[in-house]
Structure formats: structure tokens, C-alpha cells
């Protein structure tokens, strides 16, 4: 599983980590998040990026953290007009 965190560029902080089965599932979740009017992030999607921060190996029980977070998705790129 892939470990992600939402980075808030205004607050300059990473949110609580979350797990997704693969990048396609994460992309679907980010599209929903960017367009959900009840979610704060949908009001300012340009401020939020989904960052890959590591992987969870369920066969070994090990978290493999990345040395530097990698941009996975910009919420702004999924915002519908």
C-alpha cells in the first residue's frame, strides 16, 4: 500500500498520513475530495497537494519512508468548474 499525506501550502504542514491500495485509487479519492463542496479543501484546492511519503509492506510489516515527499497529485488539477 502507498502512504500519502495532504500538504497545505498556506499552513506549511502535512496532514495525517493515509493509505491507498494504489495510485489509481488515490487519484479517484483526490478527484472526489477536490469537488466535494462540504470539504474545506475544495474551496481552495490550489493550496493542497497530495504527497507520496512512503509505502507499507503488508508481507514484511515494514513501512518504507521516502527521504523526501513526492508530489502525487495537485488537488487544483481535479477541480471541476
N, C-alpha and C positions, 0 to 999 in steps of 0.2 A: 504494500500500500504506500501511497505517496503522502507525505506530510506537507501541509500548506499553512500559511498564515496570511491574513489580510494586513497590508501595510497602509497606514493612514499618513499621507504625506503632510497634512497640516499639523497633526499631533506628533508626528515623527516617532510613531510607536507601531509595534507589531501586535496584532490581536492574538487571542488564544489559538494555539495550533489546532488543526483539524485534519482528519484523514479522508482520503478519497481512494477508491479502488484503482482508478487510472486517470489519465489526463482528460479523456472524453467525458467521464462522469463529473470531473471538476469543472470543465467548460460549461456543461449543462447547468450546474449549480450556480456558476457565476452569471450566466445569462439570466437566470431566474432572479437572482439577487439584484442585479442591476436594474431590473424592470419591475420590482415589487414596490409599489408606492407606500407600503407600510414599513419599509425598511429604510433607515436613515441614509444608508449608502447610496440608494437610488436617487436621492435628491442632489447629491454632489459626487457622481461617480468618477469624476476626474481626480478626486482626492484619494482614491483607493486602488490598490494593486494587489492581486493575488500572487503571493510569492511561494515558490517551492523551497522548503527548508530542509527536507530530508526524506528518508524512506524507512518504513517499518518492515522488517523481515519476519513474517509470522512463522517461518520454519526454524529460525535460529533464535527468535525472541530478542532481536537486536535492532536498535534504532541507529541508522547511519545518517548523521547530520552532515549537511553540506558546510564547507568552510565559509561560504558566502551565499546568502539567499539569491535565488534566481527568479527573474520575472517570469511568471507563467501566463498571467492574463491581466490586462488593464480593464477594470470594470467599465470605464468610459467607452471602450470599443464595443460593448454589448448593449449600450443604451439605445432603446428604440425611441423614435420621435413621437 
